[in-house]
């Protein structure tokens, strides 16, 4: 994996902007869920960088994903939203990196699916408890 994809602040900023542009194209009503889009973008950028850097520490990564899943479930994010966000995320990755290799795209897709699996698990667990 190229180092600039892992640690470049510019890359994460570009990815974040592209992600929300794509997300709002796929789910137009989603924009109404964010009261402060600049704050949301900042949190997304930070979390994306932290998750990437935590990939080598499975226990830390699992804790981060559990917390993220709980936060999203409490906000009412449903599994269908997570699937749509996956598509937005991959589109954003492609737009953010002109020379993205198939291996890198597969890495990001796999990483997102791991996050989504964890978040879906949290959502399903929440549904069982209600």
N, C-alpha and C positions, 0 to 999 in steps of 0.2 A: 504494500500500500504506500502510495506516495506520501511523504511527510507533510506536504503542504495541504493535503486534504484533511489530515488529522488535526493540525494545529493552527492553520491560518485563520486569523480573526476575520480577515476580508472574505474568505471563503464562507465562513459561517454566517456572516452578515448577508451575503448575497444569497445563500441558501435559504435563510429565513425569509427574506423579502419574496423570493420566488415561491417558497412554500405557501405563504399566505395568499399570494396572487392566484396560485393554482387552486388552493383550497376554496377560495371564494368563488372561483369560476365553477368548480364542481358542486359546491354547496352554497348557493348565493345567500341563503338565510343565516349561514354561520357567522357572517360579519356582525350580525346583531347580538351575538353572544359575547362579544368582546367589548367591554366598556372602555378599555384603554389599550388600543392595539399596539402602541409603542411599548408599553410595559409588557404585553404579551410577547411581542417579538423579542424583547430583551431576555425574557425568561426562556423562550424557545432556543435562542442562540446559545445561552449559557448552558442549558440542559443538554443540547446536542453536543457541545464541546465536552462537557463532563462525562456523558455516556461514552463518547468515543475514547476518551482518556482512561475510562474505568474498565474498558473491555478486557484488560489483562487481569482484573481482580473480580472473579465471579461473585464472591460474597458481597462486595460493595455494589456491584452492578445489580444484583438481585434486590438489595435493599432500596436502591434508587428507583428501580422499576416498580417495586411494590408501592412505594410512596407515590410515584407518578400515576400508577393505576388507580389507587385510592382517590387521589385528587380529581382525576378525570371522571371516575364513577360518581363521585359526590356532586360533580357539576352536571351530571345527567348525560355524559357522553355514552353513546350506545355502540355496540359492536359494528353496526353498519357505518357509523361515522368514522370509526377507526379504519375500516376497509377503504373508505373514500379518501381518507387522509393518506393512506399508503400510496394510492395513485398520485395524489398531489405531491407527496414527498419524492417519488421517483421522477416525476416531471420536473420538479424543482432541482433535483440532483443533476439531471441532464442539462437543464438551462444554466446551472451554476458552474459547470465544468465542461468546457467545449471539447476537451480531448479525453473524456471519460472512457475508460476501457470497459470491456464486458466484465472483467474480473471485479473492477471497482463498483460497477453498477450492481453486480450480484452481491457484493459485500454489503452495500447500503440497503438493498432489498431484504437481505437476510437479517440485518441488524434491525430494520424496522419491523419485520415480521416477529422477531423475538420480543420486541417491545410490545407489539400488538397482542401477541399471545399472552403475555403477562397481564396486559391491561384487560383483555377479554376475560381472562380467568378471574380477575378481581370483579369485573362487572357481573359475571355469572354467579360468583359467590355472593355478591350483594343481592342479586335477584332471588337467590335461594333463601336468604335470611328474611326477605320481606313477605 
